[in-house]
Amino acid sequence: MSDQDRDNPRREFLRKSLTLIPVVTVASTGLGSSVLLAAPEPAPASPGKTPVSTRVYEPSYFTAEEWAFLQAAVARLIPADEQGPGALEAGVPEYIDRQMNTPYAAGALWYMQGPFNADAAPEMGWQSKLVPKDIYRLGIAATDAWSKAFNGKAFAAQDSATRDDLLKQLEAGTPTFDSVPPKIFFNLLLQNTKEGFFCDPIHGGNKGMVGWTMIGFPGARADFMDWVERNEQYPFPAVSIRGERA
C-alpha cells in the first residue's frame, strides 16, 4: 500500500470492498478476440472516451418514495468527494432497481426452506424467509417511519448528518422493526451499493467506470498480469465488457 492510500481511508475502503465482489470473467463476455487480445493502448484523448449519458433513469420496481430513500442512502454510504464521484453519480440506484427484476431478488436460486438461523456462519447460506426485494420494500418503509418519529421527516428529507446517524444505528441494529431485522436490511443495502459501484457498466452501475478508475482496476482487459507485481499505477484506461473505455 502506498502512503497515498494510507492517507485516503475512502479509497482503501473501496479497494477492500472490491475483493468481496466476484468479477465476470472475460471469457464469458462473447466479445471478439480481435478486441480483447489486442496490445494495450495508451488512454485516448477525451473525445474517445465513453460519453456520459444524460438519460434520466425511471425505476421499474421502487416507488417514488422508495427511490428517494435509495438515492439518499447510497449517497451517504459512498459519498462523492475530492477523490471522485460517489455511489449516486455512479448509478448505484439504477443497478439496485434493475437487480430487483432478476431471479436474485426473488431468492429463486437459493434454498429457502426453514428453519432459519440468523447467527449461522456465512457459508450456511441465506438465513431469512425474506428475499431481497421484500427486504428493500419492508426495510425502506420501516426506516422512513422510524425517521419520521424523530422530527416528522422521511429519511430522504433529513440532512446529511442525520442520515449518517440513522444509517449507523441501522448497522448496529438499534431500532426495533416488526417487519424486517434492521441489520439484515442495512447489510443488504451496503453490499448492493458496493456491487453497483464496482460492477461492469452493463449492469447499470459504475457509470463511466468511475469505481474502477478510482482504484486503478483495468476492468475486462484480456491480460494485465504483467503489472500485478510492479507496485505501479496501471497506465491504461479501464475497459468494460462492451469494449467501452474509461
Phi and psi in degrees as a GROMACS rama.xvg file:
@    title "Ramachandran Plot"
@    xaxis  label "Phi"
@    yaxis  label "Psi"
@TYPE xy
-82.0074  166.714  SER-2
-62.4152  -32.9627  ASP-3
-62.9178  -39.7287  GLN-4
-67.5859  -36.2741  ASP-5
-63.9995  -31.6493  ARG-6
-88.2506  2.0562  ASP-7
-127.301  82.2179  ASN-8
-62.1328  -30.7956  PRO-9
-66.6291  -44.3221  ARG-10
-63.5457  -40.3153  ARG-11
-67.6283  -38.0574  GLU-12
-60.4254  -44.2144  PHE-13
-69.3402  -36.4092  LEU-14
-61.9053  -45.6872  ARG-15
-66.3572  -35.323  LYS-16
-61.3851  -36.2608  SER-17
-61.6669  -31.389  LEU-18
-69.6877  -14.9545  THR-19
-93.3288  -4.24099  LEU-20
-114.006  119.369  ILE-21
-60.1666  142.597  PRO-22
-106.873  132.913  VAL-23
-65.7026  132.016  VAL-24
-73.2693  148.828  THR-25
-62.8283  -31.9342  VAL-26
-62.1083  -23.8534  ALA-27
-92.2133  1.63104  SER-28
-79.1815  -28.9915  THR-29
82.564  3.01626  GLY-30
-76.3812  150.807  LEU-31
-66.1528  147.716  GLY-32
-65.9779  -24.0132  SER-33
-65.1856  -24.3181  SER-34
-87.5896  -47.152  VAL-35
-79.8995  -28.573  LEU-36
-97.0974  2.94441  LEU-37
-68.2753  153.057  ALA-38
-62.4434  142.62  ALA-39
-60.035  141.83  PRO-40
-109.112  150.677  GLU-41
-60.1576  159.267  PRO-42
-58.1743  131.133  ALA-43
-72.3799  166.632  PRO-44
-68.1876  165.846  ALA-45
-50.9006  -41.8826  SER-46
-59.0436  -22.6362  PRO-47
-88.5934  -4.21137  GLY-48
-78.3442  159.571  LYS-49
-62.4085  124.968  THR-50
-66.7185  146.024  PRO-51
-85.3522  124.488  VAL-52
-72.8714  140.274  SER-53
-100.246  5.94278  THR-54
-65.2758  135.703  ARG-55
-91.2114  119.389  VAL-56
-76.5945  135.448  TYR-57
-107.222  117.668  GLU-58
-64.3175  143.029  PRO-59
-102.999  -17.0283  SER-60
-109.192  -49.3012  TYR-61
-77.4388  142.399  PHE-62
-74.061  172.796  THR-63
-59.9913  -41.6562  ALA-64
-67.8893  -41.302  GLU-65
-66.4129  -38.1244  GLU-66
-64.04  -40.6334  TRP-67
-62.9557  -42.1135  ALA-68
-60.9105  -48.3721  PHE-69
-59.6278  -44.7087  LEU-70
-64.4992  -41.8942  GLN-71
-66.915  -37.0839  ALA-72
-71.9458  -49.2283  ALA-73
-66.9283  -28.2196  VAL-74
-65.247  -23.7619  ALA-75
-93.1453  -28.3007  ARG-76
-70.117  -42.5694  LEU-77
-131.341  87.7923  ILE-78
-79.8833  154.324  PRO-79
-71.1699  142.576  ALA-80
-153.379  -165.037  ASP-81
-64.5503  -16.1236  GLU-82
-84.4639  -14.0605  GLN-83
145.632  -174.479  GLY-84
-64.5448  159.334  PRO-85
-105.106  -165.766  GLY-86
-62.6129  -36.2531  ALA-87
-65.3316  -46.3229  LEU-88
-68.0598  -27.6376  GLU-89
-80.2019  -3.83799  ALA-90
83.9839  22.3771  GLY-91
-58.7337  -41.1998  VAL-92
-58.368  -39.1502  PRO-93
-62.7587  -43.16  GLU-94
-57.125  -47.3545  TYR-95
-65.9587  -42.8625  ILE-96
-61.7717  -41.0378  ASP-97
-67.0564  -32.0925  ARG-98
-66.8371  -25.7103  GLN-99
-70.008  -10.4623  MET-100
-108.382  24.8426  ASN-101
-117.635  163.651  THR-102
-55.6836  -30.2976  PRO-103
-55.326  -45.9978  TYR-104
-66.2284  -25.8726  ALA-105
-95.6596  3.55685  ALA-106
65.9683  24.1952  GLY-107
-67.6776  -21.1221  ALA-108
-100.548  5.43133  LEU-109
-110.947  158.491  TRP-110
-79.8781  116.533  TYR-111
-116.574  23.2904  MET-112
-93.784  142.056  GLN-113
-74.6803  179.069  GLY-114
-78.1055  157.607  PRO-115
-106.996  142.55  PHE-116
-130.401  105.608  ASN-117
-63.6954  -20.9856  ALA-118
-96.5411  7.77154  ASP-119
-68.7554  154.456  ALA-120
-65.2604  150.894  ALA-121
-54.9364  -34.0799  PRO-122
-69.1088  -8.20811  GLU-123
-82.4821  -3.57911  MET-124
88.282  -171.316  GLY-125
-62.0522  131.408  TRP-126
-124.142  54.7795  GLN-127
-155.186  146.084  SER-128
-75.1311  -14.0101  LYS-129
-87.1061  142.274  LEU-130
-102.233  164.833  VAL-131
-50.7229  -45.6525  PRO-132
-65.8718  -30.9225  LYS-133
-73.5576  -37.9626  ASP-134
-62.227  -41.8991  ILE-135
-63.9701  -48.1637  TYR-136
-62.0011  -47.5366  ARG-137
-72.4198  -40.3576  LEU-138
-66.178  -41.4411  GLY-139
-65.7345  -44.1823  ILE-140
-61.731  -43.2908  ALA-141
-67.2217  -40.2024  ALA-142
-68.112  -40.2155  THR-143
-64.6465  -41.67  ASP-144
-63.9665  -41.2685  ALA-145
-64.5063  -41.9485  TRP-146
-63.7294  -40.9422  SER-147
-66.1155  -24.4149  LYS-148
-67.6653  -20.9294  ALA-149
-76.8929  -53.1272  PHE-150
-146.821  17.6594  ASN-151
81.6122  3.71161  GLY-152
-108.276  139.149  LYS-153
-68.089  164.643  ALA-154
-53.9329  -45.8681  PHE-155
-65.428  -20.8114  ALA-156
-90.5994  -6.17962  ALA-157
-76.4529  158.327  GLN-158
-75.4568  169.687  ASP-159
-59.7996  -41.9804  SER-160
-64.0238  -40.0258  ALA-161
-68.4486  -40.3639  THR-162
-59.465  -43.6426  ARG-163
-60.8153  -42.6102  ASP-164
-65.2376  -42.3631  ASP-165
-64.5512  -40.1437  LEU-166
-64.9959  -38.9608  LEU-167
-62.8721  -38.6884  LYS-168
-69.4753  -36.7136  GLN-169
-61.5585  -44.5496  LEU-170
-60.7279  -37.8387  GLU-171
-80.8568  -10.023  ALA-172
76.224  24.9929  GLY-173
-66.3137  -49.3813  THR-174
-70.6287  159.716  PRO-175
-111.044  109.173  THR-176
-106.391  135.773  PHE-177
-76.8103  -27.3304  ASP-178
-89.5481  -33.3421  SER-179
-155.394  139.458  VAL-180
-64.4063  128.763  PRO-181
-60.0779  -33.6995  PRO-182
-65.7688  -40.5188  LYS-183
-62.2413  -43.8348  ILE-184
-62.5431  -48.5221  PHE-185
-62.9742  -45.3128  PHE-186
-63.0223  -37.8787  ASN-187
-66.0862  -43.9402  LEU-188
-60.8837  -45.0129  LEU-189
-66.0976  -44.3747  LEU-190
-61.9253  -45.7821  GLN-191
-66.7076  -31.9906  ASN-192
-65.0974  -43.9525  THR-193
-65.8107  -40.2826  LYS-194
-61.8155  -44.2242  GLU-195
-67.2127  -28.6617  GLY-196
-75.1774  -29.667  PHE-197
-111.084  -1.44371  PHE-198
-69.0844  167.741  CYS-199
-68.4573  141.492  ASP-200
-56.2102  -17.7365  PRO-201
-61.0581  -21.0743  ILE-202
-93.3575  1.32588  HIS-203
106.09  -22.7084  GLY-204
-102.361  -170.102  GLY-205
48.7209  45.6062  ASN-206
-62.6863  135.294  LYS-207
68.0617  9.43293  GLY-208
55.8526  37.5637  MET-209
-66.5061  -34.116  VAL-210
-65.8827  -45.7754  GLY-211
-64.4602  -41.3038  TRP-212
-63.2941  -39.0419  THR-213
-61.3291  -37.8322  MET-214
-103.378  3.16821  ILE-215
75.9446  26.36  GLY-216
-83.9456  132.037  PHE-217
-79.2047  -8.72192  PRO-218
78.58  -139.953  GLY-219
-90.8745  34.9395  ALA-220
-69.4684  147.559  ARG-221
-67.329  -35.9118  ALA-222
-154.231  118.103  ASP-223
-135.735  15.5101  PHE-224
-65.254  -23.7433  MET-225
-62.6193  -20.4108  ASP-226
-98.896  -6.63563  TRP-227
-62.069  -42.4573  VAL-228
-97.1628  8.90203  GLU-229
-82.4718  -18.1326  ARG-230
56.1845  39.0216  ASN-231
-127.298  156.698  GLU-232
-68.959  132.223  GLN-233
-65.8421  127.346  TYR-234
-87.0779  -5.77997  PRO-235
-110.65  153.621  PHE-236
-71.1799  153.897  PRO-237
-65.524  149.522  ALA-238
-125.122  134.091  VAL-239
-86.9167  173.56  SER-240
-59.3151  -35.1195  ILE-241
-77.4284  -6.16703  ARG-242
93.6227  5.23694  GLY-243
-70.2777  151.112  GLU-244
-117.53  144.712  ARG-245
